[in-house]
Each structure stands twice: as structure tokens, then as C-alpha cells.
Amino acid sequence: MIKKEMIAMLLAGGQGSRLGVLTSKVAKPAVAFGGKYRIIDFPLSNCINSGIDTVGVLTQYQPLRLNSHIGIGIPWDLDRNIGGVSVLPPYEGSSGGEWYSGTANAIYQNLEYIENFNPDYVLILSGDHIYKMDYEVMLDFHKAKGADVTIAVMPVPLEEASRFGIMITDEDRRITEFEEKPEHPRSNLASMGIYIFNWPTLRKGMLALKDQENLDFGKHIIPYCREQGFPLYAYEFNGYWKDVGTLSSYWEANMELIDIVPEFNLYEEYWKIYTKSDIQPPQYFSMDSVVDRCIIGEGTEVYGKVYNSVIGRGVTIGKNTIIRDSIVMNETTIGDNCEIYKGIIAEKCLIGDGVKLGLGDEIPNETAPHIYNSGIVTVGEKSIIPAGVSAGKNTVIYGETEPSDYENGYLNGGRTLIKAGDM
């Protein structure tokens, strides 16, 4: 029988609805990041850098791009005969198929996969955070404490603590209480959604609660383990960690990469971030181009001026075009004489000549101000914006738009332009 000390189960089925049109056709972990990567590259790279060679990736929502990106795991050295990476979608059983209905339910549906490796420990990860972490150090802590469950936590400002699952611990870091999004938090140690379980403990918890609707780690499995008297410990992490679950946090995390001294460094030799790389020609910068404090992906051609921006692979930026404080994803073409300020433009868009995005004052978005805010202009994947039109701040554009969609050539700030059939 195969025996692995620890395997990882990476939850990558999330829709990421707070990313709006960026995730209407793609799972959140597959969203492009940093001009070269996809969000899921970070936990996958952490696994291989931590010596974990067996990873189950649980997919659900819009899995196609995620599946083709991961493939058989070659970029992460996870193409192995024993272990390696396995994509685990919800499957059709003899009594019909069943969607994953909660984080722990997804693991429960893959009990057989875990049992194949007979692990001592199971590491549970999220596929949608940006960070570098050595899971081996966390495992050493878990063993030293004699824990059944170890939860990675990080200190957050107390005024933000009510947004998280909060751990209350004693001086030995043993968890004495666990509060899910408390109104009046008594601690600032927030759960990062990263858990190490002794496999028998996790198995027992899932079997005991298998009929629970939307079986979830934070709401069900961890409280169950506490009630059963299993020792739970909090492993404190003090590195960079970013939940890129909103458009503003996604924009901020990209912009932090181009700080003069970036808090999150993509260029460290000892902790590389691996990704599937398409074969691309080198970048090209014309004689008239200007590039200042940017990340520019392979195969990108710049004929205009780009400042403080993250530009993906295979992008074309036309003559006399100015881009500032923006994210432009792979294979997008931007015409001549354009101006783009604080934009997030998804993959494979076509922006006509003379288009201006991000003009005027900030006006709250009319349909989803909780998603489209912070003055960002968001353009969904494969959108077409015709030549000569303009749009204000907090706007969202998605689909093959035409000049007639822009009243007098202008989409007012806060407006939503989504063509029917494109969602």
C-alpha cells in the first residue's frame, strides 16, 4: 500500500462572485495575476517548495481553464507516478451526481482519494490566496504540540477581526475558543483557512457529520473537533498573505508587486513561484514607448506609455496610448491614442482606438456598488469596446459593445454595461 506522510487537498471550486465579471466565465483560482501567473500557482508552488508531492485539486465552478492550466502538473514538478497532482471534480455516482456543497463536503466526497495514500496528515488549503508559506514548518509545529488539528492564523487589526473566524488561545497556543465572525472579537488571531488534520481525526469528523447540509470546516468540523476534546492549536503566520476576493484587494495586490521594495517578492531564488508558461516571443518596446514601474509579460508589444501597471502576456498597447495604475490581462489588444486610468481589463479584450476609461468623478455603481468601487473600471473577458468612446469611474463593461451602447459616446461613472447573453 502507498504511504504518504502528508498530502494536500486544495479547494479551488470557488466562483469568486465579489470579483464580478472577472469570474463570470472562469473560476477565481484561475484568474490571471501578476502579469504571468494564475492565483492557484501560489498554493501549488508552496506545496512543492514545502516538499509535498501529492495534491488533490478540488474544482467545481467553470473548471475548464483551471484544468487545462494544471494539466498533469509538469510546471510544479507534480507529474509523478505515485502522488502528483490530481484534479478532482464532483463526480457522477450510481445514484446521480452531487455538487460539492461546502468546503468539508468537498473533502468528504473524496475520502477514497485520500485513503489511497493512507496519510498521517492532511493539509487543507484554499486556492485563492496570494502568499508564500512553508507548510513543513507548520507540520513540525503540529507534531511538537501533539495536536490533532492545527489552524494557521495571522494577527489582524482588531477593528477588522469581525470579518474572520477568530481563535482564542492560551499561552501555549492551544485553541480554547473559536468564534466565526464575532460581533465583538476577543482576539485578533484570524483563521487563514489553512488546516493540518491528523487523518483519523478528520475522517472521524467527516463521517460523524456527513449528513450535515453545506458541511463546512469553520462552521462544523472544527467546532466538532473541539467538542470531542481533540487538541486544537493555532500556528501563527506573520508573512505576506492576501485574500484577493474583491476587485479592490485584487487590484491592490497586483499594484504591491511593483512597489520599489515589494512586500511580496516574485523574484526570490529560494522560493520560486511556478506556472504553466506558454511559448511566447520576447517583449517588444518601440522607440517612442515609455514604461515606468511596471511588470510586462512575455510577448507583449508596447508602442505607447505605461506607468505603474501590471501587463500580462501577449498584450498589444498602441501608439500614443497612456495606461496608468491598471491591470491588463493576457492577449488583450489596446488601440492607438487611448487613455486608461485605474482599469482592470480581463483577458482577450479588444479596445478600439481613442477609447478613454476611468474619467471624471467617482459615482457609486448602479447595480453592484459592493463589487464595483474604489474608482476602478472593470472590463470583462473577450469584451469589445468600439473606437472613440469613453467611460467614467466605477463602471463595468462586458460583452461585444457597440457605439450605440454609449450615449453621446460616453458611459457615465457608476454605470453597468453588460450585453445580454454575455454573462
HELIX and SHEET records of a PDB file:
HELIX    1   1 SER A   17  THR A   23  5                                   7    
HELIX    2   2 LYS A   28  ALA A   30  5                                   3    
HELIX    3   3 ASP A   41  ASN A   49  1                                   9    
HELIX    4   4 LEU A   64  ILE A   70  1                                   7    
HELIX    5   5 ILE A   74  TRP A   76  5                                   3    
HELIX    6   6 THR A  103  TYR A  108  1                                   6    
HELIX    7   7 LEU A  111  PHE A  117  1                                   7    
HELIX    8   8 TYR A  135  LYS A  145  1                                  11    
HELIX    9   9 LEU A  158  ARG A  163  5                                   6    
HELIX   10  10 TRP A  199  ALA A  208  1                                  10    
HELIX   11  11 PHE A  217  ILE A  221  3                                   5    
HELIX   12  12 ILE A  222  GLU A  227  1                                   6    
HELIX   13  13 LEU A  247  GLU A  256  1                                  10    
HELIX   14  14 PRO A  403  ASP A  405  5                                   3    
HELIX   15  15 GLU A  407  GLY A  409  5                                   3    
SHEET    1   A 7 GLY A  84  LEU A  88  0                                        
SHEET    2   A 7 THR A  54  LEU A  58  1                                        
SHEET    3   A 7 MET A   6  LEU A  11  1                                        
SHEET    4   A 7 TYR A 121  SER A 126  1                                        
SHEET    5   A 7 LEU A 189  ASN A 198 -1                                        
SHEET    6   A 7 VAL A 149  PRO A 155 -1                                        
SHEET    7   A 7 LEU A 232  GLU A 236  1                                        
SHEET    1   B 7 GLY A  84  LEU A  88  0                                        
SHEET    2   B 7 THR A  54  LEU A  58  1                                        
SHEET    3   B 7 MET A   6  LEU A  11  1                                        
SHEET    4   B 7 TYR A 121  SER A 126  1                                        
SHEET    5   B 7 LEU A 189  ASN A 198 -1                                        
SHEET    6   B 7 GLY A 165  THR A 169 -1                                        
SHEET    7   B 7 ILE A 175  GLU A 180 -1                                        
SHEET    1   C 2 ALA A  32  PHE A  33  0                                        
SHEET    2   C 2 TYR A  37  ARG A  38 -1                                        
SHEET    1   D 2 GLU A  92  GLY A  93  0                                        
SHEET    2   D 2 GLY A  96  GLY A  97 -1                                        
SHEET    1   E 2 HIS A 129  TYR A 131  0                                        
SHEET    2   E 2 TRP A 241  ASP A 243 -1                                        
SHEET    1   F 6 TYR A 284  PHE A 285  0                                        
SHEET    2   F 6 GLU A 301  VAL A 302  1                                        
SHEET    3   F 6 THR A 316  ILE A 317  1                                        
SHEET    4   F 6 THR A 333  ILE A 334  1                                        
SHEET    5   F 6 LEU A 350  ILE A 351  1                                        
SHEET    6   F 6 ILE A 384  ILE A 385  1                                        
SHEET    1   G 7 VAL A 290  ASP A 292  0                                        
SHEET    2   G 7 LYS A 305  TYR A 307  1                                        
SHEET    3   G 7 ILE A 322  ARG A 324  1                                        
SHEET    4   G 7 GLU A 339  TYR A 341  1                                        
SHEET    5   G 7 LYS A 356  LEU A 359  1                                        
SHEET    6   G 7 SER A 390  GLY A 392  1                                        
SHEET    7   G 7 TYR A 410  LEU A 411  1                                        
SHEET    1   H 7 ILE A 295  ILE A 296  0                                        
SHEET    2   H 7 VAL A 310  ILE A 311  1                                        
SHEET    3   H 7 ILE A 327  VAL A 328  1                                        
SHEET    4   H 7 GLY A 343  ILE A 345  1                                        
SHEET    5   H 7 VAL A 377  VAL A 379  1                                        
SHEET    6   H 7 VAL A 396  TYR A 398  1                                        
SHEET    7   H 7 THR A 416  ILE A 418  1                                        
END                                                                             
